[in-house]
């Protein structure tokens, strides 16, 4: 079996052959020899020591496929959340049994976000605890929007020429 000391003495052709044996396929074209040695050293050590724990491998797979979600932070009583909305800074205090906003208790952040915006928001998202909230309360676009964009020349009286409600909130 190849040792870590052997890796240092190998030339590019020997590293490529070992890469093919251990990892499979060809070495990426832009990968330097020092980086090849690092990858191969890891692979050799993983085979000797048994590799990564199965739980870590499955978590890495979930992260790679986008299934892993970041956990929401746990809010401790005494924490204070600040959120500016339409030029007004809203202050929410975390209590042992809920939240305090504008002098009145609330059971959830979502109820407070709904009271502030008049729309159904995820409270943790609105206060920037989960996902991303950009300035002005907009959430970053992910993928395609559900509403279709209709070119202006196809609109008649604010609606698409075919009379549908495409591109308009219901």
mmCIF file of the C-alpha atoms, coordinates in Angstrom:
data_MODEL
# 
_entry.id   MODEL 
# 
loop_
_atom_site.group_PDB 
_atom_site.id 
_atom_site.type_symbol 
_atom_site.label_atom_id 
_atom_site.label_alt_id 
_atom_site.label_comp_id 
_atom_site.label_asym_id 
_atom_site.label_entity_id 
_atom_site.label_seq_id 
_atom_site.pdbx_PDB_ins_code 
_atom_site.Cartn_x 
_atom_site.Cartn_y 
_atom_site.Cartn_z 
_atom_site.occupancy 
_atom_site.B_iso_or_equiv 
_atom_site.pdbx_formal_charge 
_atom_site.auth_seq_id 
_atom_site.auth_comp_id 
_atom_site.auth_asym_id 
_atom_site.auth_atom_id 
_atom_site.pdbx_PDB_model_num 
ATOM 1   C CA . UNK A 1 1   ? 0.000   0.000  0.000   1.00 0.00 ? 1   UNK A CA 1 
ATOM 2   C CA . UNK A 1 2   ? 1.157   3.524  -0.795  1.00 0.00 ? 2   UNK A CA 1 
ATOM 3   C CA . UNK A 1 3   ? 2.275   5.629  2.196   1.00 0.00 ? 3   UNK A CA 1 
ATOM 4   C CA . UNK A 1 4   ? 2.072   9.359  2.743   1.00 0.00 ? 4   UNK A CA 1 
ATOM 5   C CA . UNK A 1 5   ? 5.855   9.568  2.312   1.00 0.00 ? 5   UNK A CA 1 
ATOM 6   C CA . UNK A 1 6   ? 5.513   7.891  -1.107  1.00 0.00 ? 6   UNK A CA 1 
ATOM 7   C CA . UNK A 1 7   ? 3.158   10.667 -2.253  1.00 0.00 ? 7   UNK A CA 1 
ATOM 8   C CA . UNK A 1 8   ? 5.856   13.317 -1.893  1.00 0.00 ? 8   UNK A CA 1 
ATOM 9   C CA . UNK A 1 9   ? 8.213   11.431 -4.218  1.00 0.00 ? 9   UNK A CA 1 
ATOM 10  C CA . UNK A 1 10  ? 5.631   10.733 -6.961  1.00 0.00 ? 10  UNK A CA 1 
ATOM 11  C CA . UNK A 1 11  ? 5.654   12.586 -10.260 1.00 0.00 ? 11  UNK A CA 1 
ATOM 12  C CA . UNK A 1 12  ? 2.510   13.750 -12.105 1.00 0.00 ? 12  UNK A CA 1 
ATOM 13  C CA . UNK A 1 13  ? 2.039   10.424 -13.979 1.00 0.00 ? 13  UNK A CA 1 
ATOM 14  C CA . UNK A 1 14  ? 2.327   8.353  -10.784 1.00 0.00 ? 14  UNK A CA 1 
ATOM 15  C CA . UNK A 1 15  ? -0.116  10.661 -8.974  1.00 0.00 ? 15  UNK A CA 1 
ATOM 16  C CA . UNK A 1 16  ? -2.590  10.352 -11.855 1.00 0.00 ? 16  UNK A CA 1 
ATOM 17  C CA . UNK A 1 17  ? -2.317  6.548  -11.784 1.00 0.00 ? 17  UNK A CA 1 
ATOM 18  C CA . UNK A 1 18  ? -2.874  6.465  -8.002  1.00 0.00 ? 18  UNK A CA 1 
ATOM 19  C CA . UNK A 1 19  ? -5.791  8.899  -8.405  1.00 0.00 ? 19  UNK A CA 1 
ATOM 20  C CA . UNK A 1 20  ? -7.389  6.552  -10.920 1.00 0.00 ? 20  UNK A CA 1 
ATOM 21  C CA . UNK A 1 21  ? -6.942  3.580  -8.578  1.00 0.00 ? 21  UNK A CA 1 
ATOM 22  C CA . UNK A 1 22  ? -8.211  5.252  -5.398  1.00 0.00 ? 22  UNK A CA 1 
ATOM 23  C CA . UNK A 1 23  ? -10.754 7.819  -6.531  1.00 0.00 ? 23  UNK A CA 1 
ATOM 24  C CA . UNK A 1 24  ? -11.590 6.718  -10.058 1.00 0.00 ? 24  UNK A CA 1 
ATOM 25  C CA . UNK A 1 25  ? -11.637 8.718  -13.252 1.00 0.00 ? 25  UNK A CA 1 
ATOM 26  C CA . UNK A 1 26  ? -9.076  11.245 -14.314 1.00 0.00 ? 26  UNK A CA 1 
ATOM 27  C CA . UNK A 1 27  ? -7.514  14.041 -12.311 1.00 0.00 ? 27  UNK A CA 1 
ATOM 28  C CA . UNK A 1 28  ? -9.297  17.377 -12.895 1.00 0.00 ? 28  UNK A CA 1 
ATOM 29  C CA . UNK A 1 29  ? -7.321  19.290 -15.520 1.00 0.00 ? 29  UNK A CA 1 
ATOM 30  C CA . UNK A 1 30  ? -6.654  22.387 -13.439 1.00 0.00 ? 30  UNK A CA 1 
ATOM 31  C CA . UNK A 1 31  ? -5.683  20.576 -10.226 1.00 0.00 ? 31  UNK A CA 1 
ATOM 32  C CA . UNK A 1 32  ? -2.113  21.177 -9.086  1.00 0.00 ? 32  UNK A CA 1 
ATOM 33  C CA . UNK A 1 33  ? 0.176   18.398 -7.874  1.00 0.00 ? 33  UNK A CA 1 
ATOM 34  C CA . UNK A 1 34  ? 0.172   19.684 -4.263  1.00 0.00 ? 34  UNK A CA 1 
ATOM 35  C CA . UNK A 1 35  ? -3.637  19.602 -4.281  1.00 0.00 ? 35  UNK A CA 1 
ATOM 36  C CA . UNK A 1 36  ? -3.619  16.094 -5.795  1.00 0.00 ? 36  UNK A CA 1 
ATOM 37  C CA . UNK A 1 37  ? -1.321  14.995 -2.983  1.00 0.00 ? 37  UNK A CA 1 
ATOM 38  C CA . UNK A 1 38  ? -3.697  16.434 -0.376  1.00 0.00 ? 38  UNK A CA 1 
ATOM 39  C CA . UNK A 1 39  ? -6.696  14.638 -1.862  1.00 0.00 ? 39  UNK A CA 1 
ATOM 40  C CA . UNK A 1 40  ? -4.800  11.383 -2.182  1.00 0.00 ? 40  UNK A CA 1 
ATOM 41  C CA . UNK A 1 41  ? -3.389  11.681 1.357   1.00 0.00 ? 41  UNK A CA 1 
ATOM 42  C CA . UNK A 1 42  ? -6.904  12.136 2.703   1.00 0.00 ? 42  UNK A CA 1 
ATOM 43  C CA . UNK A 1 43  ? -8.169  9.152  0.721   1.00 0.00 ? 43  UNK A CA 1 
ATOM 44  C CA . UNK A 1 44  ? -5.307  6.942  1.945   1.00 0.00 ? 44  UNK A CA 1 
ATOM 45  C CA . UNK A 1 45  ? -5.863  7.967  5.563   1.00 0.00 ? 45  UNK A CA 1 
ATOM 46  C CA . UNK A 1 46  ? -9.624  7.503  5.273   1.00 0.00 ? 46  UNK A CA 1 
ATOM 47  C CA . UNK A 1 47  ? -9.174  3.971  3.984   1.00 0.00 ? 47  UNK A CA 1 
ATOM 48  C CA . UNK A 1 48  ? -6.776  3.121  6.819   1.00 0.00 ? 48  UNK A CA 1 
ATOM 49  C CA . UNK A 1 49  ? -8.830  4.774  9.579   1.00 0.00 ? 49  UNK A CA 1 
ATOM 50  C CA . UNK A 1 50  ? -12.253 3.835  8.232   1.00 0.00 ? 50  UNK A CA 1 
ATOM 51  C CA . UNK A 1 51  ? -13.280 7.107  6.598   1.00 0.00 ? 51  UNK A CA 1 
ATOM 52  C CA . UNK A 1 52  ? -15.827 9.620  7.774   1.00 0.00 ? 52  UNK A CA 1 
ATOM 53  C CA . UNK A 1 53  ? -18.572 8.588  10.202  1.00 0.00 ? 53  UNK A CA 1 
ATOM 54  C CA . UNK A 1 54  ? -21.758 7.426  8.475   1.00 0.00 ? 54  UNK A CA 1 
ATOM 55  C CA . UNK A 1 55  ? -23.809 10.171 10.134  1.00 0.00 ? 55  UNK A CA 1 
ATOM 56  C CA . UNK A 1 56  ? -21.498 12.837 8.737   1.00 0.00 ? 56  UNK A CA 1 
ATOM 57  C CA . UNK A 1 57  ? -21.597 11.263 5.259   1.00 0.00 ? 57  UNK A CA 1 
ATOM 58  C CA . UNK A 1 58  ? -25.400 11.237 5.250   1.00 0.00 ? 58  UNK A CA 1 
ATOM 59  C CA . UNK A 1 59  ? -25.511 14.843 6.488   1.00 0.00 ? 59  UNK A CA 1 
ATOM 60  C CA . UNK A 1 60  ? -23.096 15.912 3.743   1.00 0.00 ? 60  UNK A CA 1 
ATOM 61  C CA . UNK A 1 61  ? -25.339 14.160 1.208   1.00 0.00 ? 61  UNK A CA 1 
ATOM 62  C CA . UNK A 1 62  ? -28.386 16.059 2.547   1.00 0.00 ? 62  UNK A CA 1 
ATOM 63  C CA . UNK A 1 63  ? -26.500 19.362 2.352   1.00 0.00 ? 63  UNK A CA 1 
ATOM 64  C CA . UNK A 1 64  ? -25.379 18.601 -1.219  1.00 0.00 ? 64  UNK A CA 1 
ATOM 65  C CA . UNK A 1 65  ? -28.978 17.936 -2.313  1.00 0.00 ? 65  UNK A CA 1 
ATOM 66  C CA . UNK A 1 66  ? -30.343 20.991 -0.492  1.00 0.00 ? 66  UNK A CA 1 
ATOM 67  C CA . UNK A 1 67  ? -32.390 18.977 2.002   1.00 0.00 ? 67  UNK A CA 1 
ATOM 68  C CA . UNK A 1 68  ? -30.444 20.134 5.074   1.00 0.00 ? 68  UNK A CA 1 
ATOM 69  C CA . UNK A 1 69  ? -31.926 23.196 6.677   1.00 0.00 ? 69  UNK A CA 1 
ATOM 70  C CA . UNK A 1 70  ? -30.224 25.416 9.172   1.00 0.00 ? 70  UNK A CA 1 
ATOM 71  C CA . UNK A 1 71  ? -31.799 25.234 12.589  1.00 0.00 ? 71  UNK A CA 1 
ATOM 72  C CA . UNK A 1 72  ? -33.518 28.335 13.864  1.00 0.00 ? 72  UNK A CA 1 
ATOM 73  C CA . UNK A 1 73  ? -31.628 30.004 16.660  1.00 0.00 ? 73  UNK A CA 1 
ATOM 74  C CA . UNK A 1 74  ? -33.056 29.445 20.124  1.00 0.00 ? 74  UNK A CA 1 
ATOM 75  C CA . UNK A 1 75  ? -34.147 32.748 21.585  1.00 0.00 ? 75  UNK A CA 1 
ATOM 76  C CA . UNK A 1 76  ? -33.416 33.197 25.267  1.00 0.00 ? 76  UNK A CA 1 
ATOM 77  C CA . UNK A 1 77  ? -35.691 35.293 27.497  1.00 0.00 ? 77  UNK A CA 1 
ATOM 78  C CA . UNK A 1 78  ? -34.276 38.802 27.658  1.00 0.00 ? 78  UNK A CA 1 
ATOM 79  C CA . UNK A 1 79  ? -33.235 38.870 23.997  1.00 0.00 ? 79  UNK A CA 1 
ATOM 80  C CA . UNK A 1 80  ? -34.417 41.821 21.958  1.00 0.00 ? 80  UNK A CA 1 
ATOM 81  C CA . UNK A 1 81  ? -35.277 41.771 18.266  1.00 0.00 ? 81  UNK A CA 1 
ATOM 82  C CA . UNK A 1 82  ? -35.280 44.912 16.158  1.00 0.00 ? 82  UNK A CA 1 
ATOM 83  C CA . UNK A 1 83  ? -36.853 45.272 12.733  1.00 0.00 ? 83  UNK A CA 1 
ATOM 84  C CA . UNK A 1 84  ? -37.399 48.375 10.680  1.00 0.00 ? 84  UNK A CA 1 
ATOM 85  C CA . UNK A 1 85  ? -40.556 48.323 8.593   1.00 0.00 ? 85  UNK A CA 1 
ATOM 86  C CA . UNK A 1 86  ? -41.824 51.291 6.557   1.00 0.00 ? 86  UNK A CA 1 
ATOM 87  C CA . UNK A 1 87  ? -39.548 53.686 8.438   1.00 0.00 ? 87  UNK A CA 1 
ATOM 88  C CA . UNK A 1 88  ? -40.621 52.500 11.892  1.00 0.00 ? 88  UNK A CA 1 
ATOM 89  C CA . UNK A 1 89  ? -38.293 50.481 14.106  1.00 0.00 ? 89  UNK A CA 1 
ATOM 90  C CA . UNK A 1 90  ? -40.191 47.700 15.871  1.00 0.00 ? 90  UNK A CA 1 
ATOM 91  C CA . UNK A 1 91  ? -38.741 46.295 19.100  1.00 0.00 ? 91  UNK A CA 1 
ATOM 92  C CA . UNK A 1 92  ? -39.738 42.823 20.310  1.00 0.00 ? 92  UNK A CA 1 
ATOM 93  C CA . UNK A 1 93  ? -38.608 41.488 23.686  1.00 0.00 ? 93  UNK A CA 1 
ATOM 94  C CA . UNK A 1 94  ? -38.346 37.732 24.191  1.00 0.00 ? 94  UNK A CA 1 
ATOM 95  C CA . UNK A 1 95  ? -40.173 36.557 27.313  1.00 0.00 ? 95  UNK A CA 1 
ATOM 96  C CA . UNK A 1 96  ? -40.163 33.095 28.929  1.00 0.00 ? 96  UNK A CA 1 
ATOM 97  C CA . UNK A 1 97  ? -43.739 32.555 27.711  1.00 0.00 ? 97  UNK A CA 1 
ATOM 98  C CA . UNK A 1 98  ? -43.689 34.433 24.399  1.00 0.00 ? 98  UNK A CA 1 
ATOM 99  C CA . UNK A 1 99  ? -42.926 37.905 23.084  1.00 0.00 ? 99  UNK A CA 1 
ATOM 100 C CA . UNK A 1 100 ? -43.671 41.502 24.052  1.00 0.00 ? 100 UNK A CA 1 
ATOM 101 C CA . UNK A 1 101 ? -44.335 44.040 21.297  1.00 0.00 ? 101 UNK A CA 1 
ATOM 102 C CA . UNK A 1 102 ? -45.874 47.502 21.721  1.00 0.00 ? 102 UNK A CA 1 
ATOM 103 C CA . UNK A 1 103 ? -46.601 46.734 25.371  1.00 0.00 ? 103 UNK A CA 1 
ATOM 104 C CA . UNK A 1 104 ? -48.723 43.669 24.659  1.00 0.00 ? 104 UNK A CA 1 
ATOM 105 C CA . UNK A 1 105 ? -47.768 39.987 24.886  1.00 0.00 ? 105 UNK A CA 1 
ATOM 106 C CA . UNK A 1 106 ? -47.882 37.713 21.837  1.00 0.00 ? 106 UNK A CA 1 
ATOM 107 C CA . UNK A 1 107 ? -47.470 33.953 21.589  1.00 0.00 ? 107 UNK A CA 1 
ATOM 108 C CA . UNK A 1 108 ? -45.562 33.968 18.292  1.00 0.00 ? 108 UNK A CA 1 
ATOM 109 C CA . UNK A 1 109 ? -43.333 36.120 16.140  1.00 0.00 ? 109 UNK A CA 1 
ATOM 110 C CA . UNK A 1 110 ? -45.584 35.384 13.183  1.00 0.00 ? 110 UNK A CA 1 
ATOM 111 C CA . UNK A 1 111 ? -48.513 37.080 14.915  1.00 0.00 ? 111 UNK A CA 1 
ATOM 112 C CA . UNK A 1 112 ? -46.344 40.158 15.468  1.00 0.00 ? 112 UNK A CA 1 
ATOM 113 C CA . UNK A 1 113 ? -45.091 40.133 11.864  1.00 0.00 ? 113 UNK A CA 1 
ATOM 114 C CA . UNK A 1 114 ? -48.698 39.870 10.668  1.00 0.00 ? 114 UNK A CA 1 
ATOM 115 C CA . UNK A 1 115 ? -49.715 42.816 12.877  1.00 0.00 ? 115 UNK A CA 1 
ATOM 116 C CA . UNK A 1 116 ? -46.829 44.923 11.578  1.00 0.00 ? 116 UNK A CA 1 
ATOM 117 C CA . UNK A 1 117 ? -47.190 44.135 7.871   1.00 0.00 ? 117 UNK A CA 1 
ATOM 118 C CA . UNK A 1 118 ? -50.835 43.175 7.482   1.00 0.00 ? 118 UNK A CA 1 
ATOM 119 C CA . UNK A 1 119 ? -49.687 40.060 5.594   1.00 0.00 ? 119 UNK A CA 1 
ATOM 120 C CA . UNK A 1 120 ? -48.968 36.484 6.571   1.00 0.00 ? 120 UNK A CA 1 
ATOM 121 C CA . UNK A 1 121 ? -45.222 36.367 7.210   1.00 0.00 ? 121 UNK A CA 1 
ATOM 122 C CA . UNK A 1 122 ? -43.093 33.779 8.879   1.00 0.00 ? 122 UNK A CA 1 
ATOM 123 C CA . UNK A 1 123 ? -42.166 35.627 12.065  1.00 0.00 ? 123 UNK A CA 1 
ATOM 124 C CA . UNK A 1 124 ? -38.660 34.150 12.336  1.00 0.00 ? 124 UNK A CA 1 
ATOM 125 C CA . UNK A 1 125 ? -38.057 34.999 8.680   1.00 0.00 ? 125 UNK A CA 1 
ATOM 126 C CA . UNK A 1 126 ? -39.438 38.515 9.060   1.00 0.00 ? 126 UNK A CA 1 
ATOM 127 C CA . UNK A 1 127 ? -37.088 39.190 11.976  1.00 0.00 ? 127 UNK A CA 1 
ATOM 128 C CA . UNK A 1 128 ? -34.115 37.711 10.094  1.00 0.00 ? 128 UNK A CA 1 
ATOM 129 C CA . UNK A 1 129 ? -33.736 34.561 12.205  1.00 0.00 ? 129 UNK A CA 1 
ATOM 130 C CA . UNK A 1 130 ? -34.288 32.109 9.329   1.00 0.00 ? 130 UNK A CA 1 
ATOM 131 C CA . UNK A 1 131 ? -33.407 32.354 5.652   1.00 0.00 ? 131 UNK A CA 1 
ATOM 132 C CA . UNK A 1 132 ? -32.658 35.787 4.345   1.00 0.00 ? 132 UNK A CA 1 
ATOM 133 C CA . UNK A 1 133 ? -34.533 39.025 4.525   1.00 0.00 ? 133 UNK A CA 1 
ATOM 134 C CA . UNK A 1 134 ? -33.158 41.890 2.511   1.00 0.00 ? 134 UNK A CA 1 
ATOM 135 C CA . UNK A 1 135 ? -33.498 45.556 3.319   1.00 0.00 ? 135 UNK A CA 1 
ATOM 136 C CA . UNK A 1 136 ? -37.074 46.746 2.975   1.00 0.00 ? 136 UNK A CA 1 
ATOM 137 C CA . UNK A 1 137 ? -38.495 43.382 4.000   1.00 0.00 ? 137 UNK A CA 1 
ATOM 138 C CA . UNK A 1 138 ? -38.034 41.673 0.633   1.00 0.00 ? 138 UNK A CA 1 
ATOM 139 C CA . UNK A 1 139 ? -37.017 38.049 0.656   1.00 0.00 ? 139 UNK A CA 1 
ATOM 140 C CA . UNK A 1 140 ? -34.278 37.105 -1.817  1.00 0.00 ? 140 UNK A CA 1 
ATOM 141 C CA . UNK A 1 141 ? -35.582 35.481 -4.994  1.00 0.00 ? 141 UNK A CA 1 
ATOM 142 C CA . UNK A 1 142 ? -35.022 31.734 -5.190  1.00 0.00 ? 142 UNK A CA 1 
ATOM 143 C CA . UNK A 1 143 ? -35.580 30.195 -8.560  1.00 0.00 ? 143 UNK A CA 1 
ATOM 144 C CA . UNK A 1 144 ? -38.556 31.292 -10.621 1.00 0.00 ? 144 UNK A CA 1 
ATOM 145 C CA . UNK A 1 145 ? -41.427 33.352 -9.343  1.00 0.00 ? 145 UNK A CA 1 
ATOM 146 C CA . UNK A 1 146 ? -44.872 31.757 -9.411  1.00 0.00 ? 146 UNK A CA 1 
ATOM 147 C CA . UNK A 1 147 ? -46.351 34.829 -11.080 1.00 0.00 ? 147 UNK A CA 1 
ATOM 148 C CA . UNK A 1 148 ? -45.728 35.030 -14.794 1.00 0.00 ? 148 UNK A CA 1 
ATOM 149 C CA . UNK A 1 149 ? -44.364 38.253 -16.196 1.00 0.00 ? 149 UNK A CA 1 
ATOM 150 C CA . UNK A 1 150 ? -46.463 39.559 -19.064 1.00 0.00 ? 150 UNK A CA 1 
ATOM 151 C CA . UNK A 1 151 ? -44.933 42.081 -21.475 1.00 0.00 ? 151 UNK A CA 1 
ATOM 152 C CA . UNK A 1 152 ? -46.593 45.525 -21.318 1.00 0.00 ? 152 UNK A CA 1 
ATOM 153 C CA . UNK A 1 153 ? -47.733 45.371 -24.939 1.00 0.00 ? 153 UNK A CA 1 
ATOM 154 C CA . UNK A 1 154 ? -49.828 42.293 -24.069 1.00 0.00 ? 154 UNK A CA 1 
ATOM 155 C CA . UNK A 1 155 ? -51.620 44.029 -21.194 1.00 0.00 ? 155 UNK A CA 1 
ATOM 156 C CA . UNK A 1 156 ? -54.982 45.709 -21.610 1.00 0.00 ? 156 UNK A CA 1 
ATOM 157 C CA . UNK A 1 157 ? -56.202 47.946 -18.790 1.00 0.00 ? 157 UNK A CA 1 
ATOM 158 C CA . UNK A 1 158 ? -53.633 46.512 -16.349 1.00 0.00 ? 158 UNK A CA 1 
ATOM 159 C CA . UNK A 1 159 ? -54.462 42.907 -17.273 1.00 0.00 ? 159 UNK A CA 1 
ATOM 160 C CA . UNK A 1 160 ? -53.076 40.581 -19.929 1.00 0.00 ? 160 UNK A CA 1 
ATOM 161 C CA . UNK A 1 161 ? -54.833 40.888 -23.299 1.00 0.00 ? 161 UNK A CA 1 
ATOM 162 C CA . UNK A 1 162 ? -56.445 37.461 -22.812 1.00 0.00 ? 162 UNK A CA 1 
ATOM 163 C CA . UNK A 1 163 ? -58.278 38.759 -19.701 1.00 0.00 ? 163 UNK A CA 1 
ATOM 164 C CA . UNK A 1 164 ? -56.606 36.344 -17.288 1.00 0.00 ? 164 UNK A CA 1 
ATOM 165 C CA . UNK A 1 165 ? -55.186 37.396 -13.938 1.00 0.00 ? 165 UNK A CA 1 
ATOM 166 C CA . UNK A 1 166 ? -51.661 36.165 -14.743 1.00 0.00 ? 166 UNK A CA 1 
ATOM 167 C CA . UNK A 1 167 ? -49.015 38.232 -13.079 1.00 0.00 ? 167 UNK A CA 1 
ATOM 168 C CA . UNK A 1 168 ? -51.470 39.745 -10.568 1.00 0.00 ? 168 UNK A CA 1 
ATOM 169 C CA . UNK A 1 169 ? -51.935 38.844 -6.931  1.00 0.00 ? 169 UNK A CA 1 
ATOM 170 C CA . UNK A 1 170 ? -55.294 37.258 -6.252  1.00 0.00 ? 170 UNK A CA 1 
# 
